[in-house]
Amino acid sequence: MKLPAVINVLRPGQWIKNLLVLAGFLFALADQSQPLEIEVSLVRTLLAFVIFCFTTGCVYILNDLHDVEADRLHPEKCHRPIASGALRPRTAILEAIVLLVLCGLGAAALGKAFFVCVAGYFLLQLLYTIVLKNHVLLDVCTIAAGFSIRVLGGVVSARVGTSAWIYICTFNMALVLALCKRRAELVTLGELAPRHRAVLSLYTTNLLDILISATTASALICYMLWTLSPTTIQKFGTQYMGLTIPFAVYGIFRYLFLVYTKNAGGRPEKLITRDVPLLLDVLLYGLTYLLLWLLA
């Protein structure tokens, strides 16, 4: 057993997706309509983030065990620890069991509501691995639902209130990412795509292009409506949240540019962490939000 393989099977590079757990706390900071014990909420949110990271790691292990033969046909996934033979399946199963028990205990310590979120997320992803990933459209909707559950988990762990818009925007944006990933798989694998993932035989690039366009428009419209809604203005004490719209628009457009010109949709976490324009856009969005919070 090699330590790098034990770590890599958890796919720590993809844990950036779990930063969504922090969303509820970050938006609650500027919400003037509710009291917030910042230190307590921050500690609880960070613990929730760690728990979700290891829970998703367990999901990745189970997914790799289930898809080991299909992964060996993929130009990138064939290098994963289980598919490449660097990690024995029996060792991977033991690792998943230990982490799952620890995550369950940690989630229970943060409260019943958070435990339900983590358990629900894990069961949904398990169902996805076994059944739902083979059903057209349900597969991408399940992925998007997983992102929304992360946000909900962060909200209940921090014990803060939030707007329903955050779940709507998250679900729509996650759909864009999932659809772009399916498109990248189709383009990259070509005729081998159905052998790697059976559901890819039911998708076409034209269909995915239409769905990507629709969900992108939906995500942007929902975000714009959220920034301009009277409830948001009241909660944040400012009518200028709309100033963040250009950064949201550019971020999505930049991502789509990379998907369609570089076929880079297969690993969205790499784009977000390595593309300089995207990183600058996220930084400017954060600075704008911080400035609006301080001036409110």
Secondary structure, DSSP 8 states (H G I E B T S, - for coil): --HHHHHHTT-GGGGGGGGGGGHHHHHHHT-TTS---HHHHHHHHHHHHHHHHHHHHHHHHHHHHHTHHHHTTSTTGGGSHHHHTSS-HHHHHHHHHHHHHHHHHHHHHT-HHHHHHHHHHHHHHHHHHHTGGGSTTHHHHHHHHHHHHHHHHHHHHHT----THHHHHHHHHHHHHHHHHHHHHHHHHGGGHHHH-GGGGG--HHHHHHHHHHHHHHHHHHHHHHHHSHHHHHHHT-S-GGGGHHHHHHHHHHHHHHHHHH--TT-HHHHHHH-HHHHHHHHHHHHHHHHHHHH-
